[in-house]
Amino acid sequence: MTHQLEALGDWRRTHTCGELTLAAAGTTATLMGWVHRTRDHGGVLFIDLRDRYGATQVVFHPETVGPLLLDAASRLGNEFVIAVRGVVNARPADAVNPAMVTGAIEMDVHEFRLLSACDPLPFQVNEEYTLASEDLRLKYRYLDLRRPELSRVLALRHKAAMTARAFLSGESFLEIETPILVKATPEGARDYVVPSRVHHGRFYALPQSPQLYKQTLMIAGCDRYFQLARCLRDEDLRADRQPEHTQIDLEMSFATEDDVFGTVEGLFRSLWKECLGIEIATPFPRMTYDESMRTYGTDKPDVRFGLELRDVTTTCARSPRNVVANGAKAEGGIAVAITIPGGAGTSGTQLRKYEDVVKAAGAGGLTFFKILPGDREKQQVIFPGALLDEFLATCGAKEGDAVVFTNGPWERTCKALGVLRSQLGQAELEKRGLLGVTPEKQDWRFLWVRQFPLFEWSADQKRWEPKHHMFTMPNPEHLEYLETDPGRVYAQLYDLVLNGNELGSGSVRIHRPDIQERVMKVIGLTHEQAYEKFGFLLDAYRFASPPHAGIGMGLDRIIMLMAGRDSIRDVIAFPRTASATNLMDGSPSTLEDEQLKELGIRFQ
């Protein structure tokens, strides 16, 4: 079928498709957009015309547009782009749609122009949800973004970005852009590298974060910096991670941890109020890393539900059963338990699946009790006499509950039971109606986790590595252990967590070259290597750096939670697949031989 396309000519859009209300009744308007849905009611044609602002019902009456235009309009398919001009009328009372801003009116079309025809669609875009595969949606991303649910997400992202800029500007922060072509550093995640055409054999890296530059800005006296920074990391992807992402990045001079917390809490209060219409309570609760690990088995706990880990080490250490006692007695060992309310009805098969979960997460095994009168005798084999009552009291367990517990090295054991807690928590959240709910019905639970270890031991590399990054100030009382016992050193590190998701990570920074060099030495950098890789920052420290602190927060993840989405791919205009490919534009791609030659690159 062929269609006669027309140009805009002197037509101009007077209103968007989400704008007209009863106040406009009786006026003439011109709308332009995509055909969202058509309905033929006995020769009268109804079209829902859509743009990113909303949809308006436009009506083609035969006596108004005439038979030729009506016939042409009846041939329009979904997603054709048209312009319509006509009179705005109030809808009949029984036809009002209160769910639409424009639901009280319709346009009686007098003229229309077909601006662009649409080929057969690979999937329908006039539905809120689609059964099309994600790969198909990513290949035709421009069609996917036409769907109202994703269009609304992009609008939310814009509003959040503008709100963040307005808030931080009002707090005297300067928005300053840092370089995109930077020096490669092998520490941390892998860099994306860019060959230099001018300097053969030399490469730029794309920044994993603006860390070094924003610290240099503090030394430059900029005092308060922020940026909606693009960050790139060549690492394996997950549902909440992409090779390129945006973070709300900020740094403050003469600032303590409390100063950063106060600023960030004000920012999120503003974001939730302006973008979602929700008041959130501040200040946010605070918890140390050790408390978080021992209570929830993770450094990013979801505190919307209970199921806290209970320390039952002293009780288990007195059990006559060696398999229960030995792990708790060992140096650095711990025994931890979770009470499952009402869990006595859980099948033995399901409880054994829980054991598979903790084993896969690194624990040695799982013991489980059902708190039922008939089970007490066999449980006393493990905890004789009053020891069983002590155990159940410590767990807070009552009749009808179930208790699962395990033991071993404290951090690994807590992490393993924390994985099980997270899985059990999904059922608790579903029971409370908190899965897939609208923002106003969500239980928003922000939390600061602070005081992390500065280093962690890499069994693969056989050396100490930074827990977050090497530019974090150790706690003053732990400086003496840098060289002798690095695992004992905790730092002024903090993470912002929301409903089990890490939103951002920051710290009070090192601002003295002597401390920075000591930290670099712990992770295996010699004086020469430190200056080769980070010389410009170390030199800058020597010209009087103010104490400073900051944080970087993932904008994509923030919007994902605000929009109630499960993946950050839904909140990025042009995301990549799990293999870091863009199915729409075909990147990454090969280069022509001449381009490689110009860059001085040859493949073996």
Backbone hydrogen bonds, N-H to C=O, Kabsch-Sander energy under -0.5 kcal/mol:
donor,donor_aa,acceptor,acceptor_aa,energy
5,L,3,H,-0.9
6,E,114,L,-2.9
11,W,8,L,-2.4
14,T,30,T,-2.1
15,H,30,T,-1.4
19,E,16,T,-1.1
20,L,16,T,-0.6
24,A,21,T,-2.1
25,A,22,L,-1.9
26,G,88,V,-3.6
27,T,24,A,-2.1
29,A,86,G,-2.5
31,L,84,V,-2.3
33,G,82,I,-2.1
34,W,50,R,-3.2
35,V,80,F,-2.5
36,H,34,W,-0.7
36,H,48,D,-3.0
37,R,48,D,-1.0
39,R,46,F,-2.6
41,H,39,R,-0.7
41,H,44,V,-3.1
42,G,40,D,-0.8
44,V,41,H,-1.1
45,L,43,G,-0.6
45,L,60,F,-1.9
46,F,39,R,-3.4
47,I,58,V,-2.8
48,D,37,R,-2.8
49,L,47,I,-0.8
49,L,56,T,-2.9
50,R,34,W,-2.9
51,D,54,G,-2.3
54,G,51,D,-1.1
56,T,49,L,-2.2
58,V,47,I,-3.2
58,V,56,T,-0.5
59,V,107,M,-3.5
60,F,45,L,-3.1
61,H,59,V,-0.7
64,T,61,H,-1.3
65,V,61,H,-2.4
66,G,61,H,-0.5
66,G,62,P,-1.5
69,L,65,V,-0.6
70,L,66,G,-2.1
71,D,67,P,-2.3
72,A,68,L,-2.2
73,A,69,L,-2.7
74,S,70,L,-2.1
75,R,71,D,-0.7
75,R,72,A,-0.8
76,L,73,A,-1.6
79,E,35,V,-3.1
80,F,77,G,-1.8
81,V,116,S,-2.8
82,I,33,G,-2.3
82,I,80,F,-0.6
83,A,113,R,-2.4
84,V,31,L,-2.8
85,R,111,E,-2.7
86,G,29,A,-2.2
87,V,108,D,-2.0
88,V,27,T,-2.9
89,N,106,E,-3.1
91,R,104,A,-2.6
95,A,92,P,-2.4
96,V,93,A,-1.0
97,N,103,G,-2.0
100,M,97,N,-1.7
103,G,100,M,-1.4
105,I,102,T,-1.7
106,E,89,N,-2.2
107,M,57,Q,-2.3
108,D,87,V,-3.2
108,D,106,E,-0.5
109,V,59,V,-2.6
109,V,107,M,-0.9
110,H,85,R,-3.0
111,E,85,R,-2.2
113,R,83,A,-2.8
115,L,81,V,-2.3
115,L,113,R,-0.8
116,S,81,V,-1.8
137,R,133,S,-2.2
138,L,134,E,-2.6
139,K,135,D,-2.1
140,Y,136,L,-1.9
141,R,138,L,-1.1
143,L,140,Y,-1.3
144,D,140,Y,-2.0
145,L,141,R,-2.6
146,R,143,L,-1.2
147,R,143,L,-0.6
147,R,144,D,-1.3
150,L,147,R,-0.9
151,S,147,R,-2.5
152,R,148,P,-2.4
153,V,149,E,-1.0
154,L,150,L,-2.0
155,A,151,S,-1.8
156,L,152,R,-2.3
157,R,153,V,-2.6
158,H,154,L,-2.2
159,K,155,A,-2.3
160,A,156,L,-2.6
161,A,157,R,-2.4
162,M,158,H,-2.5
163,T,159,K,-2.4
164,A,160,A,-2.5
165,R,161,A,-2.3
166,A,162,M,-2.4
167,F,163,T,-2.7
168,L,164,A,-2.6
169,S,165,R,-2.4
170,G,166,A,-1.9
171,E,167,F,-0.8
171,E,168,L,-0.7
172,S,169,S,-1.5
173,F,168,L,-2.3
174,L,224,R,-2.8
176,I,174,L,-0.8
176,I,226,F,-1.7
182,V,180,I,-0.7
182,V,205,A,-3.1
194,V,204,Y,-2.9
196,S,202,R,-2.4
197,R,195,P,-0.5
200,H,198,V,-0.7
202,R,199,H,-2.0
204,Y,194,V,-3.3
205,A,182,V,-3.0
206,L,192,Y,-2.6
214,K,210,P,-2.7
215,Q,211,Q,-1.8
216,T,212,L,-1.8
217,L,213,Y,-1.9
218,M,214,K,-1.3
219,I,215,Q,-1.7
220,A,216,T,-1.6
221,G,218,M,-1.4
222,C,217,L,-2.4
224,R,222,C,-3.2
225,Y,251,E,-2.3
226,F,174,L,-2.4
227,Q,249,D,-1.9
229,A,227,Q,-1.4
229,A,247,Q,-2.1
231,C,229,A,-0.5
231,C,245,H,-3.0
232,L,207,P,-3.1
233,R,243,P,-2.6
234,D,190,R,-2.7
235,E,233,R,-1.6
237,L,578,A,-0.7
241,R,238,R,-1.8
245,H,231,C,-2.6
247,Q,229,A,-2.4
248,I,553,M,-3.2
249,D,227,Q,-2.9
249,D,247,Q,-1.0
250,L,551,I,-2.5
251,E,225,Y,-2.1
252,M,549,A,-3.2
253,S,223,D,-2.7
254,F,547,P,-3.2
255,A,252,M,-0.5
260,V,256,T,-1.8
261,F,257,E,-2.6
262,G,258,D,-2.5
263,T,259,D,-2.0
264,V,260,V,-2.8
265,E,261,F,-2.6
266,G,262,G,-1.9
267,L,263,T,-2.1
268,F,264,V,-2.5
269,R,265,E,-2.2
270,S,266,G,-2.0
271,L,267,L,-2.5
272,W,268,F,-2.6
273,K,269,R,-1.8
274,E,270,S,-2.9
275,C,271,L,-2.5
276,L,271,L,-0.5
276,L,272,W,-1.2
277,G,272,W,-0.6
277,G,273,K,-0.9
278,I,272,W,-2.3
280,I,278,I,-0.5
287,M,448,W,-2.0
289,Y,450,R,-2.4
292,S,288,T,-2.6
293,M,289,Y,-2.7
294,R,290,D,-2.5
295,T,291,E,-1.8
296,Y,292,S,-2.9
297,G,292,S,-0.8
297,G,293,M,-1.3
298,T,292,S,-0.8
303,V,301,P,-0.8
305,F,302,D,-0.5
309,L,295,T,-3.4
310,R,337,A,-2.9
312,V,310,R,-0.8
312,V,335,A,-2.4
316,C,312,V,-2.7
317,A,313,T,-2.5
318,R,315,T,-1.3
319,S,316,C,-1.8
322,N,320,P,-0.7
324,V,321,R,-1.2
325,A,321,R,-2.2
326,N,322,N,-3.0
328,A,324,V,-0.5
329,K,325,A,-1.9
330,A,326,N,-1.8
333,G,330,A,-2.4
334,I,408,G,-2.3
336,V,406,T,-2.3
337,A,310,R,-2.1
338,I,404,V,-2.6
340,I,338,I,-0.5
340,I,402,A,-3.5
343,G,340,I,-2.4
344,A,400,G,-2.4
345,G,342,G,-1.1
346,T,343,G,-2.1
351,L,347,S,-2.2
352,R,348,G,-2.1
353,K,349,T,-1.4
354,Y,350,Q,-1.7
355,E,351,L,-1.5
356,D,352,R,-1.7
357,V,353,K,-1.8
358,V,354,Y,-2.0
359,K,355,E,-2.3
360,A,356,D,-2.4
361,A,357,V,-1.2
362,G,359,K,-1.7
363,A,358,V,-2.7
364,G,407,N,-0.5
367,T,405,F,-2.8
369,F,403,V,-2.9
371,I,369,F,-0.5
371,I,401,D,-2.8
372,L,370,K,-1.9
375,D,372,L,-1.7
376,R,372,L,-0.6
376,R,373,P,-0.9
379,Q,375,D,-1.6
380,Q,376,R,-1.4
381,V,378,K,-0.7
382,I,379,Q,-1.1
383,F,379,Q,-2.2
387,L,384,P,-2.1
388,L,383,F,-0.5
388,L,385,G,-1.2
389,D,385,G,-0.7
390,E,386,A,-2.3
391,F,387,L,-2.4
392,L,388,L,-2.7
393,A,389,D,-2.3
394,T,390,E,-2.3
395,C,391,F,-1.9
396,G,392,L,-1.0
397,A,392,L,-2.2
400,G,371,I,-2.8
401,D,398,K,-2.3
402,A,340,I,-1.7
403,V,369,F,-2.5
404,V,338,I,-2.4
405,F,367,T,-2.7
406,T,336,V,-2.1
408,G,334,I,-2.1
410,W,332,G,-2.5
413,T,409,P,-2.7
414,C,410,W,-2.4
415,K,411,E,-2.3
416,A,412,R,-2.1
417,L,413,T,-2.2
418,G,414,C,-2.0
419,V,415,K,-1.7
420,L,416,A,-1.4
421,R,417,L,-2.4
422,S,418,G,-2.2
423,Q,419,V,-1.7
424,L,420,L,-2.7
425,G,421,R,-2.4
426,Q,422,S,-0.9
426,Q,423,Q,-0.7
427,A,423,Q,-0.7
427,A,424,L,-0.6
428,E,424,L,-1.3
429,L,425,G,-2.7
430,E,426,Q,-2.3
431,K,427,A,-2.2
432,R,428,E,-1.7
433,G,430,E,-1.2
434,L,429,L,-2.8
436,G,434,L,-0.5
441,K,438,T,-1.7
442,Q,438,T,-0.8
442,Q,439,P,-0.9
444,W,442,Q,-0.9
445,R,443,D,-0.8
446,F,444,W,-0.7
447,L,497,V,-2.1
448,W,285,P,-2.8
449,V,447,L,-0.5
449,V,495,D,-2.5
450,R,287,M,-2.6
450,R,448,W,-0.5
451,Q,493,L,-1.5
454,L,489,V,-2.8
455,F,489,V,-0.6
456,E,465,E,-2.7
458,S,463,R,-2.8
459,A,457,W,-0.8
462,K,458,S,-1.8
463,R,458,S,-1.1
464,W,522,V,-0.5
465,E,456,E,-2.7
467,K,454,L,-2.8
472,T,469,H,-0.7
473,M,508,V,-2.8
475,N,490,Y,-2.9
478,H,475,N,-2.4
479,L,475,N,-0.6
479,L,476,P,-1.1
481,Y,478,H,-1.9
482,L,479,L,-1.5
485,D,481,Y,-2.6
488,R,485,D,-2.2
489,V,486,P,-1.8
490,Y,488,R,-0.6
491,A,452,F,-2.8
492,Q,473,M,-2.3
493,L,491,A,-2.2
494,Y,506,G,-2.5
495,D,449,V,-3.0
496,L,504,G,-2.3
497,V,447,L,-3.0
497,V,495,D,-0.5
498,L,501,N,-2.8
499,N,445,R,-1.7
500,G,301,P,-1.1
501,N,498,L,-1.7
503,L,496,L,-3.1
503,L,501,N,-0.6
504,G,496,L,-1.3
505,S,552,G,-1.8
506,G,494,Y,-2.8
507,S,550,G,-1.4
508,V,492,Q,-2.2
509,R,548,H,-2.6
510,I,471,F,-2.2
516,Q,512,R,-2.1
517,E,513,P,-2.5
518,R,514,D,-1.6
519,V,515,I,-2.3
520,M,516,Q,-2.3
521,K,517,E,-1.9
522,V,518,R,-1.6
523,I,519,V,-1.2
524,G,521,K,-1.5
525,L,520,M,-2.5
526,T,524,G,-0.5
530,A,526,T,-2.7
531,Y,527,H,-1.9
532,E,528,E,-2.1
533,K,529,Q,-2.2
534,F,530,A,-2.9
535,G,531,Y,-1.2
537,L,534,F,-0.6
538,L,534,F,-2.2
539,D,535,G,-2.9
540,A,536,F,-1.6
541,Y,537,L,-2.2
542,R,538,L,-0.8
542,R,539,D,-0.8
543,F,540,A,-1.9
544,A,541,Y,-0.9
545,S,541,Y,-0.8
549,A,252,M,-2.3
550,G,507,S,-2.0
551,I,250,L,-2.1
552,G,505,S,-2.0
553,M,248,I,-2.1
554,G,503,L,-2.6
555,L,246,T,-1.9
555,L,553,M,-0.7
556,D,246,T,-0.9
558,I,554,G,-2.1
559,I,555,L,-2.6
560,M,556,D,-2.3
561,L,557,R,-2.0
562,M,558,I,-2.5
563,A,559,I,-2.7
564,G,561,L,-0.8
565,R,560,M,-2.6
568,I,239,A,-1.9
569,R,239,A,-0.5
570,D,567,S,-1.3
571,V,568,I,-1.4
572,I,569,R,-0.7
577,T,581,T,-2.5
580,A,577,T,-2.0
582,N,587,S,-3.1
583,L,581,T,-0.7
586,G,582,N,-2.0
596,L,592,E,-2.1
597,K,593,D,-2.6
598,E,594,E,-2.2
599,L,595,Q,-1.5
600,G,596,L,-0.7
600,G,597,K,-0.9
601,I,596,L,-2.7
